[in-house]
């Protein structure tokens, strides 16, 4: 039964965002980044792993096919 969250969102909830953000600041991961942040990158790569995608193009195509659900995943920018 659907509990209201996507499966990938449930898995990402296990990663403490505060700790992740501390590491991003420590290693300057978002230096000169305009929209595609480290958190968004992590979401996309986790999605690729969970759905057994073979390439970056495959990940982008699959994510863009469900644009209405990207906001609920935490992806606020265009995936290209």
C-alpha distances in whole Angstrom, upper triangle without the diagonal:
4,6,9,11,12,12,15,16,14,17,19,19,20,23,26,27,30,31,30,32,35,35,35,38,40,40,40,38,37,41,42,38,38,34,33,32,31,28,27,29,27,23,25,26,23,21,24,23,19,20,23,25,29,31,31,31,28,26,28,27,24,23,26,24,21,23,21,18,21,22,18,19,22,25,27,30,30,29,32
4,6,7,8,9,13,13,12,15,17,16,18,21,23,24,27,28,28,29,32,33,33,35,37,37,38,35,34,38,39,35,34,31,29,29,28,25,24,26,24,21,22,24,20,19,22,22,18,19,22,24,28,29,29,29,26,24,25,25,21,21,23,21,18,20,18,15,18,18,15,15,19,21,23,26,27,26,29
4,6,8,9,13,11,10,13,15,14,16,19,21,21,24,26,25,27,30,31,31,33,35,36,36,33,33,36,37,34,33,30,28,28,27,23,23,25,23,20,22,23,20,19,22,22,19,20,23,25,29,30,30,30,28,25,26,27,23,22,24,23,19,21,19,16,18,18,14,15,18,20,23,26,27,26,30
4,7,9,12,10,10,13,15,13,16,19,20,20,23,25,24,26,29,30,29,31,34,34,34,31,30,34,35,31,31,27,26,25,25,22,21,23,22,18,20,22,19,18,22,22,19,20,23,25,28,29,28,29,26,24,24,25,21,19,21,21,17,18,15,12,15,14,11,12,15,18,19,23,24,24,27
4,6,8,6,6,10,11,10,13,15,17,17,20,22,21,22,25,26,26,28,30,31,31,28,27,31,32,28,28,24,23,22,22,18,17,20,18,15,17,19,16,14,18,18,16,17,20,22,25,26,25,26,23,20,21,22,19,17,19,19,15,16,14,11,12,12,8,9,12,15,17,20,21,21,24
4,6,5,6,9,10,11,13,15,17,17,21,22,21,22,25,26,25,28,30,30,30,27,26,30,31,27,26,23,21,21,20,17,16,18,16,12,14,16,13,11,15,15,12,13,17,18,22,22,21,22,20,17,18,19,15,14,16,16,12,14,13,9,11,11,8,8,11,13,16,19,19,18,22
4,5,5,6,9,10,12,14,17,17,21,21,20,22,25,25,25,28,29,29,29,26,26,30,31,28,28,24,22,21,20,17,16,17,15,12,14,14,11,10,13,13,9,11,14,16,20,21,21,22,19,17,18,19,16,15,18,17,15,16,16,12,13,14,11,10,13,15,18,20,21,20,23
4,5,5,6,9,10,11,14,15,18,19,17,19,22,22,21,24,26,26,26,23,23,26,28,24,24,21,18,18,16,13,13,14,11,8,10,11,8,7,10,10,8,10,13,14,18,19,18,19,17,14,16,17,14,12,16,16,14,15,15,11,11,13,10,8,11,12,16,18,19,17,20
4,5,5,6,9,10,12,12,16,17,15,17,20,20,20,23,25,25,25,22,22,26,27,23,23,20,18,17,16,12,12,14,12,9,11,13,10,10,13,14,12,14,17,18,21,22,20,22,20,17,18,19,16,14,17,18,15,15,15,11,11,11,8,6,8,11,14,17,18,17,21
4,6,5,7,10,12,13,16,17,16,19,21,21,22,24,26,26,27,24,24,28,30,26,27,23,21,20,19,15,15,17,14,12,14,15,12,12,15,15,12,15,18,20,23,24,23,25,23,19,21,22,19,17,21,21,18,19,18,14,14,15,11,10,12,15,18,21,22,21,24
4,5,6,8,11,12,16,16,14,17,20,19,20,23,24,24,25,22,23,27,28,25,26,23,20,19,17,14,14,15,12,10,13,13,9,10,13,12,10,13,16,17,21,22,21,23,21,18,20,22,19,17,21,21,19,20,20,16,15,16,14,11,13,15,19,21,22,21,23
4,5,5,8,9,12,13,11,14,16,16,16,19,21,21,22,19,19,23,25,22,23,20,17,15,13,10,11,12,9,8,11,11,8,10,13,13,11,14,17,18,21,21,20,22,21,17,19,21,19,16,20,21,18,19,19,15,14,14,12,9,10,12,16,18,20,18,21
4,5,7,8,11,12,12,14,16,17,17,20,22,22,23,21,21,25,27,24,24,22,20,17,16,12,14,15,12,11,15,15,12,14,17,16,15,18,20,22,25,25,24,26,24,21,22,24,22,19,22,23,21,21,20,17,16,15,13,11,11,14,17,20,22,21,25
4,6,9,12,11,11,14,16,16,17,20,21,22,23,21,22,25,28,25,26,24,21,19,17,14,16,17,13,13,16,16,12,15,18,16,15,18,20,22,25,25,24,27,26,22,24,26,24,22,25,26,23,24,23,20,19,19,16,14,14,17,20,23,25,23,27
4,6,9,8,8,11,12,12,14,16,17,18,19,17,18,22,24,22,23,21,19,16,13,11,13,14,11,11,15,14,12,14,17,16,15,19,20,22,24,24,23,26,25,21,23,25,23,21,24,26,23,24,24,20,18,18,16,14,13,16,19,21,23,22,25
4,5,5,6,9,10,11,13,15,16,17,18,17,18,21,24,22,23,21,19,16,14,11,14,16,13,13,17,17,15,17,20,19,19,22,24,25,28,27,26,28,28,24,25,28,26,23,26,28,26,25,25,22,20,19,18,15,14,17,19,21,24,23,26
4,5,5,6,9,10,10,12,14,15,16,14,15,18,20,18,19,18,16,13,11,8,12,13,11,12,15,16,15,17,20,19,19,22,24,25,27,26,24,27,27,23,23,26,25,22,24,26,24,23,23,20,18,17,16,14,12,14,16,18,21,21,24
4,5,5,6,9,10,11,12,14,15,14,15,18,20,19,20,19,18,15,13,11,15,16,14,15,19,19,18,21,23,23,23,26,28,28,30,29,27,30,30,26,27,30,28,25,28,30,27,26,26,23,21,20,19,17,15,17,18,21,24,24,26
4,5,5,6,9,10,11,12,14,13,15,18,21,19,21,20,19,15,13,12,15,16,14,15,19,18,17,20,23,22,22,26,27,27,29,29,27,30,30,26,27,30,29,26,29,31,29,28,28,25,23,22,21,19,17,19,21,22,25,25,27
4,5,5,6,9,10,11,12,11,12,15,18,16,18,17,15,12,9,8,12,12,10,12,15,15,14,17,19,19,20,23,24,24,26,25,23,26,26,23,23,27,25,23,25,28,26,25,26,23,20,20,19,16,14,16,18,19,22,21,23
4,5,5,6,9,10,10,9,10,13,16,14,16,15,14,11,9,8,12,13,12,14,17,17,17,19,22,22,23,25,27,26,28,27,24,27,28,24,24,27,27,24,26,28,27,25,26,23,20,19,19,17,14,16,17,18,21,21,23
4,5,5,6,9,10,10,11,14,17,16,19,18,17,14,12,12,15,16,15,17,20,20,20,23,24,24,25,28,29,29,31,29,27,30,31,27,27,31,30,27,29,32,30,29,30,27,24,23,23,21,18,19,20,22,25,24,26
4,5,5,6,8,8,10,13,16,16,18,18,17,13,10,11,15,14,13,16,18,18,18,21,22,22,24,26,27,27,28,27,25,28,28,25,26,29,29,26,28,31,30,29,30,27,24,24,24,21,19,20,21,22,24,23,25
4,5,5,6,5,7,9,13,12,15,15,13,10,7,9,12,12,12,14,17,16,17,20,21,21,23,26,26,26,27,25,22,25,27,23,23,27,27,24,26,29,28,26,28,25,22,22,22,19,17,17,18,19,21,20,22
4,6,5,7,7,9,12,12,15,16,15,12,10,12,15,15,15,18,20,20,21,24,25,25,27,29,30,29,30,29,26,29,30,27,26,30,30,27,29,32,30,29,30,28,25,24,24,22,19,19,20,20,23,23,24
4,6,8,10,11,15,15,18,19,18,15,13,14,18,17,17,20,22,21,22,25,26,26,28,31,31,30,31,29,27,30,31,28,28,32,32,29,31,34,33,32,33,31,27,27,27,25,22,22,23,24,26,25,27
4,6,9,9,13,13,17,18,16,13,11,14,16,15,15,19,20,19,21,24,24,24,26,29,29,28,29,27,24,27,29,26,26,30,30,28,30,33,32,31,32,30,27,26,27,24,22,22,23,22,24,24,25
4,6,5,9,10,14,15,14,11,10,13,15,15,15,18,20,19,21,24,24,25,27,29,30,28,29,27,24,27,28,25,25,29,29,26,28,31,31,29,31,29,25,25,26,24,21,20,21,20,22,22,23
4,6,9,8,12,13,11,8,7,10,12,11,12,15,16,16,18,20,21,21,24,26,26,25,25,23,20,23,25,22,21,25,25,23,24,28,27,26,27,26,22,22,23,20,18,17,18,17,19,18,19
4,6,5,8,9,9,6,6,9,11,11,12,15,16,16,18,20,21,22,24,26,27,25,26,24,20,23,25,22,21,24,25,22,23,27,26,24,25,24,20,20,22,19,16,15,15,15,17,17,18
4,5,9,11,11,9,10,13,14,14,16,19,19,20,22,24,24,26,28,29,30,28,29,26,22,25,27,24,23,27,28,25,26,29,29,27,28,27,24,23,25,23,20,19,18,17,19,19,19
4,6,10,10,10,12,15,15,15,17,20,20,21,23,25,25,27,29,30,31,29,29,26,22,24,27,24,22,26,27,24,25,28,28,26,28,27,23,23,25,23,20,18,17,16,17,18,18
4,6,7,6,9,12,11,12,15,16,16,18,20,21,22,24,26,27,28,25,26,23,19,21,23,21,19,22,24,21,21,25,24,22,24,23,19,19,22,20,17,15,14,12,14,14,15
4,6,8,11,13,12,13,16,17,17,19,21,22,23,25,27,27,28,26,27,24,20,21,24,21,19,22,23,20,20,23,23,20,22,22,18,17,20,19,16,13,12,10,12,13,14
4,6,10,11,9,10,14,14,14,16,18,19,20,22,24,24,26,23,25,22,18,19,21,18,16,19,20,16,16,20,19,16,18,18,14,14,17,15,12,10,8,6,8,10,11
4,7,8,6,7,10,11,10,13,15,15,16,19,20,21,22,20,21,18,15,16,18,15,13,16,17,14,15,18,18,15,18,17,13,13,16,14,11,9,9,7,8,8,10
4,5,5,6,9,10,11,12,14,15,17,19,20,21,23,21,22,20,17,19,20,17,16,19,19,16,17,21,20,18,19,18,14,14,16,14,11,9,10,9,11,11,13
4,5,5,6,9,10,10,12,14,15,16,18,20,21,20,21,19,16,19,20,16,16,20,20,17,19,22,21,19,21,19,16,16,17,14,12,11,12,12,14,13,15
4,5,5,6,9,10,11,12,14,15,16,18,20,19,21,19,17,19,20,16,16,19,18,15,18,20,19,18,19,17,13,13,14,11,9,9,11,12,14,13,16
4,5,5,6,9,10,11,12,14,15,17,18,17,19,17,14,16,17,13,12,16,15,12,14,17,16,14,16,14,10,11,12,9,7,6,8,8,10,9,12
4,5,5,6,9,10,11,12,14,15,16,15,16,14,11,14,15,11,11,15,15,12,14,18,17,16,18,16,13,14,15,12,11,9,11,11,12,10,11
4,5,5,6,8,10,11,12,14,15,15,16,15,13,16,16,12,13,17,16,13,16,19,18,17,19,16,13,15,15,11,11,10,13,14,15,13,15
4,6,5,6,9,10,10,12,14,14,16,15,13,15,15,11,12,15,13,11,14,16,14,14,16,13,10,12,11,8,8,8,11,12,13,11,14
4,6,5,6,9,10,11,12,11,13,12,9,12,11,7,8,11,10,8,11,14,13,13,15,13,10,12,13,9,10,8,12,12,12,9,11
4,5,5,6,9,10,10,10,11,10,9,12,11,8,10,13,12,11,14,16,16,16,19,16,14,16,16,12,13,12,15,15,15,12,13
4,5,5,6,9,10,10,13,13,12,15,13,10,13,15,13,12,15,17,16,17,18,15,13,16,15,11,13,12,16,17,17,14,16
4,5,5,6,8,8,12,12,11,13,11,8,10,12,10,9,12,13,12,14,16,13,11,14,13,10,12,12,15,16,15,13,15
4,6,5,6,5,8,8,8,10,8,6,9,11,9,9,13,14,14,16,18,15,14,17,17,13,15,14,18,17,16,13,14
4,6,5,7,9,10,11,14,12,9,13,15,12,13,16,17,17,19,21,18,16,19,19,15,17,17,20,20,20,17,18
4,6,8,11,13,14,16,13,11,14,15,12,13,16,16,16,18,19,16,15,18,17,14,16,16,20,21,20,18,19
4,6,9,11,12,13,10,9,12,12,9,11,14,14,14,16,18,15,15,18,17,15,17,17,20,21,20,17,18
4,6,9,11,13,10,9,13,13,11,13,16,16,17,19,21,19,18,22,21,18,20,19,23,23,22,18,19
4,6,8,9,6,6,10,10,9,11,14,14,15,17,20,18,17,21,20,18,20,18,21,21,19,15,16
4,7,8,7,8,11,12,11,14,16,16,18,20,23,21,20,24,24,21,23,21,24,23,21,17,16
4,5,5,6,9,10,11,12,14,16,18,19,22,21,19,22,23,20,21,19,22,20,18,14,13
4,5,5,6,9,10,11,12,14,16,17,20,19,17,20,21,18,19,16,19,17,15,11,10
4,5,5,6,9,10,10,12,15,16,19,19,17,20,22,19,20,17,19,17,14,11,9
4,6,5,6,9,10,11,13,15,18,17,16,19,20,18,20,17,20,18,15,12,11
4,6,5,6,9,10,11,13,16,14,13,16,17,14,16,14,16,15,13,9,10
4,5,5,6,9,10,11,14,14,12,15,17,14,15,12,14,12,10,6,6
4,6,5,6,9,10,14,14,13,16,18,16,17,15,17,15,12,9,9
4,6,5,7,9,12,11,11,15,15,14,16,14,16,15,13,10,11
4,5,6,7,10,9,7,11,12,10,12,10,12,12,10,7,9
4,5,5,9,9,8,12,14,13,14,11,12,11,8,7,8
4,6,9,9,10,13,14,14,16,14,15,14,12,11,12
4,6,6,7,10,11,11,13,12,13,13,12,11,13
4,5,5,8,10,10,12,10,10,10,9,9,12
4,6,7,8,10,11,10,11,12,12,13,15
4,5,5,7,9,9,10,12,12,13,16
4,5,5,6,5,7,9,9,9,13
4,5,5,5,6,9,10,11,15
4,5,7,9,12,14,14,18
4,6,9,11,13,12,16
4,6,9,12,12,16
4,6,8,8,12
4,7,9,13
4,6,9
4,6
4
